[in-house]
């Protein structure tokens, strides 16, 4: 097995590992975490499911980013 193939496989594995960590941080902490906090504020006695928390977080961050850009454009 040539050295280039070994190095390519090693770099590919390292890159996949880094992308997976970044994806987990974005999805778990930012999207799902925000969704869980919002759903617990709205329904304190219910345990939010993973899908509901994810969708709530996605809607929240999508709305927040859209509003930020709209306000930024109006200020110019």
The first five atom37 places (N, CA, C, CB, O) and aatype in JSON, in Angstrom:
{
  "aatype": [20, 20, 20, 20, 20, 20, 20, 20, 20, 20, 20, 20, 20, 20, 20, 20, 20, 20, 20, 20, 20, 20, 20, 20, 20, 20, 20, 20, 20, 20, 20, 20, 20, 20, 20, 20, 20, 20, 20, 20, 20, 20, 20, 20, 20, 20, 20, 20, 20, 20, 20, 20, 20, 20, 20, 20, 20, 20, 20, 20, 20, 20, 20, 20, 20, 20, 20, 20, 20, 20, 20, 20, 20, 20, 20, 20],
  "atom_mask": [
    [1, 1, 1, 1, 1],
    [1, 1, 1, 1, 1],
    [1, 1, 1, 1, 1],
    [1, 1, 1, 1, 1],
    [1, 1, 1, 1, 1],
    [1, 1, 1, 1, 1],
    [1, 1, 1, 1, 1],
    [1, 1, 1, 1, 1],
    [1, 1, 1, 1, 1],
    [1, 1, 1, 1, 1],
    [1, 1, 1, 1, 1],
    [1, 1, 1, 1, 1],
    [1, 1, 1, 1, 1],
    [1, 1, 1, 1, 1],
    [1, 1, 1, 1, 1],
    [1, 1, 1, 1, 1],
    [1, 1, 1, 1, 1],
    [1, 1, 1, 1, 1],
    [1, 1, 1, 1, 1],
    [1, 1, 1, 1, 1],
    [1, 1, 1, 1, 1],
    [1, 1, 1, 1, 1],
    [1, 1, 1, 1, 1],
    [1, 1, 1, 1, 1],
    [1, 1, 1, 1, 1],
    [1, 1, 1, 1, 1],
    [1, 1, 1, 1, 1],
    [1, 1, 1, 1, 1],
    [1, 1, 1, 1, 1],
    [1, 1, 1, 1, 1],
    [1, 1, 1, 1, 1],
    [1, 1, 1, 1, 1],
    [1, 1, 1, 1, 1],
    [1, 1, 1, 1, 1],
    [1, 1, 1, 1, 1],
    [1, 1, 1, 1, 1],
    [1, 1, 1, 1, 1],
    [1, 1, 1, 1, 1],
    [1, 1, 1, 1, 1],
    [1, 1, 1, 1, 1],
    [1, 1, 1, 1, 1],
    [1, 1, 1, 1, 1],
    [1, 1, 1, 1, 1],
    [1, 1, 1, 1, 1],
    [1, 1, 1, 1, 1],
    [1, 1, 1, 1, 1],
    [1, 1, 1, 1, 1],
    [1, 1, 1, 1, 1],
    [1, 1, 1, 1, 1],
    [1, 1, 1, 1, 1],
    [1, 1, 1, 1, 1],
    [1, 1, 1, 1, 1],
    [1, 1, 1, 1, 1],
    [1, 1, 1, 1, 1],
    [1, 1, 1, 1, 1],
    [1, 1, 1, 1, 1],
    [1, 1, 1, 1, 1],
    [1, 1, 1, 1, 1],
    [1, 1, 1, 1, 1],
    [1, 1, 1, 1, 1],
    [1, 1, 1, 1, 1],
    [1, 1, 1, 1, 1],
    [1, 1, 1, 1, 1],
    [1, 1, 1, 1, 1],
    [1, 1, 1, 1, 1],
    [1, 1, 1, 1, 1],
    [1, 1, 1, 1, 1],
    [1, 1, 1, 1, 1],
    [1, 1, 1, 1, 1],
    [1, 1, 1, 1, 1],
    [1, 1, 1, 1, 1],
    [1, 1, 1, 1, 1],
    [1, 1, 1, 1, 1],
    [1, 1, 1, 1, 1],
    [1, 1, 1, 1, 1],
    [1, 1, 1, 1, 1]
  ],
  "atom_positions": [
    [[0.85, -1.17, 0.0], [0.0, 0.0, 0.0], [0.9, 1.24, 0.0], [-0.97, 0.0, 1.23], [1.73, 1.4, 0.9]],
    [[0.75, 2.09, -0.99], [1.58, 3.3, -1.06], [1.33, 4.24, 0.11], [1.34, 4.03, -2.38], [0.26, 4.26, 0.73]],
    [[2.35, 5.02, 0.38], [2.29, 5.97, 1.51], [1.2, 7.02, 1.31], [3.65, 6.66, 1.69], [0.59, 7.46, 2.28]],
    [[0.96, 7.42, 0.06], [-0.08, 8.42, -0.23], [-1.46, 7.93, 0.15], [-0.05, 8.79, -1.7], [-2.28, 8.7, 0.65]],
    [[-1.73, 6.64, -0.09], [-3.04, 6.09, 0.28], [-3.23, 6.06, 1.79], [-3.2, 4.68, -0.3], [-4.31, 6.35, 2.3]],
    [[-2.17, 5.71, 2.51], [-2.25, 5.67, 3.97], [-2.49, 7.07, 4.52], [-0.96, 5.07, 4.56], [-3.33, 7.26, 5.4]],
    [[-1.74, 8.04, 4.0], [-1.9, 9.42, 4.46], [-3.29, 9.94, 4.11], [-0.81, 10.33, 3.85], [-3.91, 10.65, 4.9]],
    [[-3.79, 9.6, 2.93], [-5.12, 10.03, 2.52], [-6.2, 9.46, 3.41], [-5.38, 9.63, 1.09], [-7.14, 10.17, 3.78]],
    [[-6.07, 8.19, 3.75], [-7.05, 7.56, 4.65], [-7.0, 8.18, 6.04], [-6.8, 6.05, 4.75], [-8.04, 8.39, 6.66]],
    [[-5.81, 8.48, 6.53], [-5.66, 9.09, 7.85], [-6.28, 10.49, 7.87], [-4.18, 9.15, 8.26], [-6.99, 10.85, 8.81]],
    [[-6.0, 11.29, 6.85], [-6.57, 12.63, 6.78], [-8.08, 12.59, 6.6], [-5.94, 13.42, 5.63], [-8.8, 13.42, 7.16]],
    [[-8.56, 11.63, 5.84], [-9.99, 11.49, 5.64], [-10.69, 11.15, 6.96], [-10.29, 10.4, 4.59], [-11.74, 11.7, 7.28]],
    [[-10.1, 10.25, 7.71], [-10.68, 9.89, 9.01], [-10.67, 11.05, 9.98], [-9.93, 8.72, 9.6], [-11.64, 11.26, 10.71]],
    [[-9.57, 11.81, 10.0], [-9.47, 12.97, 10.89], [-10.5, 14.03, 10.49], [-8.04, 13.56, 10.86], [-11.13, 14.64, 11.35]],
    [[-10.65, 14.25, 9.19], [-11.6, 15.24, 8.71], [-13.03, 14.83, 9.07], [-11.47, 15.43, 7.19], [-13.82, 15.66, 9.52]],
    [[-13.37, 13.55, 8.88], [-14.7, 13.06, 9.24], [-14.97, 13.21, 10.73], [-14.84, 11.59, 8.84], [-16.09, 13.55, 11.13]],
    [[-13.96, 12.97, 11.56], [-14.09, 13.11, 13.01], [-14.37, 14.56, 13.39], [-12.83, 12.61, 13.71], [-15.25, 14.82, 14.21]],
    [[-13.64, 15.5, 12.81], [-13.82, 16.92, 13.11], [-15.2, 17.4, 12.66], [-12.71, 17.75, 12.44], [-15.87, 18.14, 13.38]],
    [[-15.61, 16.99, 11.46], [-16.93, 17.39, 10.95], [-18.03, 16.83, 11.84], [-17.12, 16.91, 9.49], [-19.02, 17.5, 12.1]],
    [[-17.86, 15.6, 12.3], [-18.86, 14.99, 13.17], [-18.97, 15.74, 14.5], [-18.52, 13.52, 13.44], [-20.08, 15.94, 14.99]],
    [[-17.85, 16.15, 15.07], [-17.88, 16.89, 16.34], [-18.57, 18.24, 16.14], [-16.45, 17.1, 16.88], [-19.4, 18.63, 16.96]],
    [[-18.23, 18.95, 15.08], [-18.86, 20.25, 14.82], [-20.36, 20.08, 14.6], [-18.2, 20.93, 13.59], [-21.16, 20.87, 15.11]],
    [[-20.74, 19.05, 13.83], [-22.16, 18.8, 13.58], [-22.9, 18.49, 14.88], [-22.33, 17.64, 12.59], [-23.99, 19.0, 15.1]],
    [[-22.31, 17.66, 15.74], [-22.94, 17.32, 17.01], [-23.11, 18.55, 17.89], [-22.12, 16.26, 17.74], [-24.13, 18.71, 18.56]],
    [[-22.1, 19.43, 17.9], [-22.2, 20.64, 18.71], [-23.32, 21.53, 18.2], [-20.87, 21.41, 18.71], [-24.12, 22.05, 18.98]],
    [[-23.38, 21.71, 16.89], [-24.41, 22.58, 16.31], [-25.8, 22.01, 16.54], [-24.16, 22.79, 14.82], [-26.71, 22.72, 16.96]],
    [[-25.97, 20.73, 16.27], [-27.29, 20.13, 16.38], [-27.72, 19.96, 17.83], [-27.32, 18.79, 15.67], [-28.81, 20.39, 18.22]],
    [[-26.87, 19.34, 18.63], [-27.27, 19.04, 20.01], [-27.36, 20.27, 20.88], [-26.3, 18.06, 20.63], [-28.37, 20.5, 21.54]],
    [[-26.32, 21.06, 20.9], [-26.27, 22.18, 21.83], [-27.11, 23.35, 21.34], [-24.82, 22.63, 22.03], [-27.95, 23.86, 22.08]],
    [[-26.9, 23.76, 20.12], [-27.55, 24.99, 19.65], [-29.02, 24.74, 19.29], [-26.8, 25.56, 18.45], [-29.9, 25.42, 19.81]],
    [[-29.28, 23.8, 18.4], [-30.66, 23.61, 17.95], [-31.52, 22.91, 18.99], [-30.68, 22.83, 16.66], [-32.54, 23.45, 19.42]],
    [[-31.11, 21.72, 19.41], [-31.93, 20.95, 20.33], [-31.97, 21.59, 21.71], [-31.4, 19.52, 20.43], [-33.02, 21.57, 22.36]],
    [[-30.88, 22.14, 22.17], [-30.85, 22.78, 23.49], [-31.77, 23.98, 23.57], [-29.44, 23.2, 23.83], [-32.48, 24.16, 24.56]],
    [[-31.76, 24.81, 22.53], [-32.66, 25.96, 22.5], [-34.11, 25.51, 22.44], [-32.34, 26.86, 21.3], [-34.97, 26.07, 23.12]],
    [[-34.37, 24.49, 21.63], [-35.73, 23.98, 21.52], [-36.24, 23.42, 22.84], [-35.79, 22.91, 20.47], [-37.4, 23.65, 23.19]],
    [[-35.4, 22.7, 23.56], [-35.8, 22.15, 24.87], [-36.11, 23.28, 25.84], [-34.69, 21.23, 25.44], [-37.09, 23.22, 26.57]],
    [[-35.27, 24.32, 25.86], [-35.53, 25.44, 26.77], [-36.84, 26.14, 26.44], [-34.38, 26.45, 26.7], [-37.61, 26.47, 27.34]],
    [[-37.11, 26.35, 25.16], [-38.36, 27.03, 24.76], [-39.56, 26.16, 25.11], [-38.35, 27.34, 23.25], [-40.55, 26.66, 25.66]],
    [[-39.49, 24.88, 24.8], [-40.63, 24.0, 25.1], [-40.86, 23.83, 26.59], [-40.42, 22.64, 24.45], [-42.0, 23.7, 27.03]],
    [[-39.8, 23.83, 27.38], [-39.97, 23.73, 28.84], [-40.56, 25.01, 29.41], [-38.63, 23.42, 29.51], [-41.28, 24.96, 30.41]],
    [[-40.27, 26.15, 28.79], [-40.91, 27.4, 29.24], [-42.39, 27.41, 28.9], [-40.22, 28.62, 28.59], [-43.2, 27.9, 29.69]],
    [[-42.75, 26.86, 27.74], [-44.15, 26.86, 27.32], [-44.97, 25.76, 28.0], [-44.24, 26.69, 25.83], [-46.13, 25.98, 28.34]],
    [[-44.36, 24.59, 28.21], [-45.05, 23.45, 28.83], [-44.15, 22.85, 29.91], [-45.44, 22.37, 27.77], [-43.43, 21.89, 29.64]],
    [[-44.17, 23.4, 31.11], [-43.21, 22.98, 32.14], [-43.37, 21.54, 32.62], [-43.32, 23.88, 33.3], [-42.39, 20.94, 33.06]],
    [[-44.56, 20.97, 32.57], [-44.77, 19.63, 33.11], [-44.55, 18.53, 32.09], [-46.15, 19.53, 33.67], [-44.59, 17.35, 32.46]],
    [[-44.33, 18.86, 30.83], [-44.11, 17.86, 29.78], [-42.63, 17.79, 29.41], [-44.95, 18.19, 28.53], [-41.94, 18.8, 29.37]],
    [[-42.18, 16.57, 29.15], [-40.8, 16.38, 28.7], [-40.79, 16.48, 27.17], [-40.23, 15.0, 29.18], [-41.43, 15.67, 26.51]],
    [[-40.06, 17.45, 26.59], [-40.08, 17.61, 25.14], [-39.35, 16.46, 24.45], [-39.44, 18.95, 24.74], [-38.31, 15.99, 24.91]],
    [[-39.91, 16.01, 23.35], [-39.27, 14.97, 22.54], [-38.12, 15.55, 21.73], [-40.28, 14.3, 21.63], [-37.99, 16.77, 21.59]],
    [[-37.3, 14.66, 21.2], [-36.13, 15.12, 20.44], [-36.53, 15.84, 19.15], [-35.24, 13.94, 20.1], [-35.95, 16.88, 18.82]],
    [[-37.51, 15.3, 18.44], [-37.92, 15.91, 17.17], [-38.58, 17.26, 17.41], [-38.88, 14.99, 16.41], [-38.29, 18.23, 16.7]],
    [[-39.44, 17.34, 18.39], [-40.1, 18.6, 18.7], [-39.11, 19.67, 19.14], [-41.14, 18.4, 19.79], [-39.23, 20.83, 18.74]],
    [[-38.14, 19.27, 19.95], [-37.12, 20.22, 20.41], [-36.26, 20.69, 19.24], [-36.24, 19.59, 21.49], [-35.92, 21.87, 19.14]],
    [[-35.91, 19.76, 18.35], [-35.09, 20.11, 17.19], [-35.82, 21.09, 16.28], [-34.7, 18.86, 16.41], [-35.24, 22.07, 15.83]],
    [[-37.1, 20.81, 16.0], [-37.86, 21.68, 15.11], [-38.11, 23.05, 15.74], [-39.2, 21.02, 14.75], [-38.06, 24.07, 15.06]],
    [[-38.37, 23.07, 17.04], [-38.56, 24.34, 17.74], [-37.29, 25.17, 17.7], [-39.0, 24.1, 19.2], [-37.35, 26.38, 17.46]],
    [[-36.15, 24.55, 17.95], [-34.87, 25.26, 17.88], [-34.57, 25.76, 16.48], [-33.75, 24.36, 18.34], [-34.07, 26.87, 16.31]],
    [[-34.88, 24.95, 15.47], [-34.65, 25.35, 14.08], [-35.52, 26.54, 13.71], [-34.93, 24.18, 13.13], [-35.04, 27.48, 13.07]],
    [[-36.78, 26.51, 14.11], [-37.68, 27.64, 13.82], [-37.21, 28.89, 14.56], [-39.14, 27.29, 14.22], [-37.21, 29.98, 13.99]],
    [[-36.82, 28.73, 15.82], [-36.35, 29.87, 16.59], [-35.13, 30.52, 15.94], [-36.01, 29.45, 18.02], [-35.11, 31.73, 15.72]],
    [[-34.11, 29.71, 15.63], [-32.89, 30.29, 15.05], [-33.12, 30.83, 13.65], [-31.79, 29.24, 15.02], [-32.51, 31.84, 13.27]],
    [[-33.97, 30.19, 12.87], [-34.3, 30.73, 11.55], [-34.99, 32.08, 11.65], [-35.2, 29.75, 10.79], [-34.67, 33.0, 10.89]],
    [[-35.92, 32.2, 12.58], [-36.62, 33.47, 12.8], [-35.66, 34.53, 13.34], [-37.79, 33.28, 13.77], [-35.7, 35.68, 12.9]],
    [[-34.81, 34.16, 14.28], [-33.87, 35.12, 14.87], [-32.89, 35.65, 13.81], [-33.1, 34.48, 16.03], [-32.61, 36.85, 13.77]],
    [[-32.38, 34.77, 12.97], [-31.43, 35.21, 11.93], [-32.14, 36.07, 10.9], [-30.77, 33.99, 11.24], [-31.59, 37.08, 10.45]],
    [[-33.36, 35.69, 10.52], [-34.11, 36.49, 9.55], [-34.4, 37.88, 10.1], [-35.42, 35.79, 9.18], [-34.22, 38.87, 9.4]],
    [[-34.85, 37.97, 11.34], [-35.12, 39.27, 11.95], [-33.86, 40.11, 12.08], [-35.76, 39.08, 13.33], [-33.89, 41.32, 11.87]],
    [[-32.74, 39.47, 12.43], [-31.48, 40.2, 12.53], [-31.12, 40.84, 11.2], [-30.36, 39.26, 12.99], [-30.74, 42.02, 11.16]],
    [[-31.22, 40.08, 10.1], [-30.87, 40.64, 8.81], [-31.86, 41.71, 8.35], [-30.79, 39.53, 7.78], [-31.46, 42.69, 7.71]],
    [[-33.14, 41.54, 8.66], [-34.1, 42.56, 8.3], [-33.86, 43.86, 9.06], [-35.52, 42.07, 8.57], [-33.92, 44.94, 8.47]],
    [[-33.57, 43.78, 10.34], [-33.28, 44.97, 11.14], [-31.98, 45.6, 10.66], [-33.19, 44.62, 12.64], [-31.88, 46.83, 10.59]],
    [[-30.99, 44.79, 10.34], [-29.71, 45.3, 9.85], [-29.89, 46.05, 8.53], [-28.69, 44.16, 9.68], [-29.28, 47.1, 8.34]],
    [[-30.7, 45.52, 7.63], [-30.93, 46.18, 6.34], [-31.7, 47.49, 6.51], [-31.69, 45.25, 5.4], [-31.44, 48.45, 5.78]],
    [[-32.64, 47.55, 7.45], [-33.39, 48.78, 7.68], [-32.51, 49.87, 8.27], [-34.57, 48.52, 8.6], [-32.77, 51.06, 8.07]],
    [[-31.49, 49.48, 8.99], [-30.6, 50.46, 9.6], [-29.63, 51.09, 8.62], [-29.82, 49.81, 10.7], [-29.01, 52.1, 8.94]],
    [[-29.5, 50.53, 7.44], [-28.56, 51.08, 6.46], [-29.14, 52.24, 5.71], [-28.13, 50.02, 5.49], [-28.48, 52.82, 4.85]]
  ]
}
